[in-house]
Amino acid sequence: MSDNRVVQGRMQTPESLAELIEGEDVMDAEPIEDADSDCPECGENVISVGYMPSALEFVTGYKCQECDWADTDRD
């Protein structure tokens, strides 16, 4: 699986994708994966990335590759 993916026309690394989802810098990010789901807004492919926004939290973020939709697994 490639470490980088095209999201909304721009190449994203795991860290830059996590920062796009989180809205701020993250400490670390795992490789980008297919989320095996479709975007609820536009129906296109959704990808996921696990990341640490802080030393005490691990989050899985989800981002549509074609539109602005993004979500996390936070409760």
C-alpha positions as CSV (number, residue, x, y, z in Angstrom):
1,M,0.0,0.0,0.0
2,S,1.3,3.4,-1.0
3,D,2.2,5.9,1.8
4,N,0.8,8.8,-0.2
5,R,-2.6,9.4,-1.7
6,V,-4.3,12.0,-3.9
7,V,-7.0,13.8,-2.0
8,Q,-9.0,16.5,-3.7
9,G,-6.4,16.8,-6.4
10,R,-3.4,17.1,-4.0
11,M,-0.8,14.5,-3.0
12,Q,-1.1,13.9,0.8
13,T,1.3,12.0,3.1
14,P,-0.2,10.3,6.2
15,E,0.9,13.2,8.3
16,S,-0.6,15.9,6.0
17,L,-3.8,13.9,5.7
18,A,-4.1,13.6,9.5
19,E,-3.5,17.4,9.8
20,L,-6.2,18.0,7.2
21,I,-8.7,16.0,9.1
22,E,-7.6,17.2,12.6
23,G,-7.2,20.9,11.6
24,E,-3.9,21.2,13.4
25,D,-0.5,19.5,13.7
26,V,-0.3,15.9,14.8
27,M,2.5,14.0,16.5
28,D,2.5,10.9,14.4
29,A,0.5,9.1,11.7
30,E,0.2,5.5,10.4
31,P,0.0,4.6,6.6
32,I,-3.1,5.6,4.7
33,E,-5.6,2.8,4.0
34,D,-8.8,2.3,2.1
35,A,-11.8,2.7,4.5
36,D,-14.0,0.3,2.3
37,S,-16.8,2.8,2.5
38,D,-18.3,5.5,0.3
39,C,-18.6,9.2,1.2
40,P,-22.0,10.0,2.7
41,E,-22.0,13.4,0.9
42,C,-20.8,12.6,-2.7
43,G,-20.5,8.8,-2.9
44,E,-16.8,8.7,-3.7
45,N,-14.0,6.7,-2.1
46,V,-13.2,7.2,1.6
47,I,-9.7,6.6,3.0
48,S,-8.5,6.4,6.6
49,V,-5.4,7.2,8.6
50,G,-4.6,6.5,12.3
51,Y,-2.8,9.3,14.1
52,M,-1.8,10.8,17.4
53,P,-3.0,14.4,17.9
54,S,-1.4,14.3,21.3
55,A,0.8,11.9,23.4
56,L,-2.3,10.5,25.2
57,E,-4.8,10.0,22.2
58,F,-5.0,7.8,19.2
59,V,-7.6,8.7,16.6
60,T,-8.7,7.1,13.3
61,G,-9.7,9.8,10.8
62,Y,-11.7,9.3,7.6
63,K,-11.5,11.6,4.6
64,C,-13.3,11.6,1.2
65,Q,-10.8,11.7,-1.7
66,E,-13.0,14.0,-3.7
67,C,-14.9,16.4,-1.4
68,D,-14.5,18.2,1.9
69,W,-16.2,15.5,4.0
70,A,-14.1,14.2,6.9
71,D,-14.8,12.4,10.3
72,T,-13.1,10.7,13.2
73,D,-13.8,7.8,15.4
74,R,-14.1,10.0,18.5
75,D,-17.3,9.6,20.5
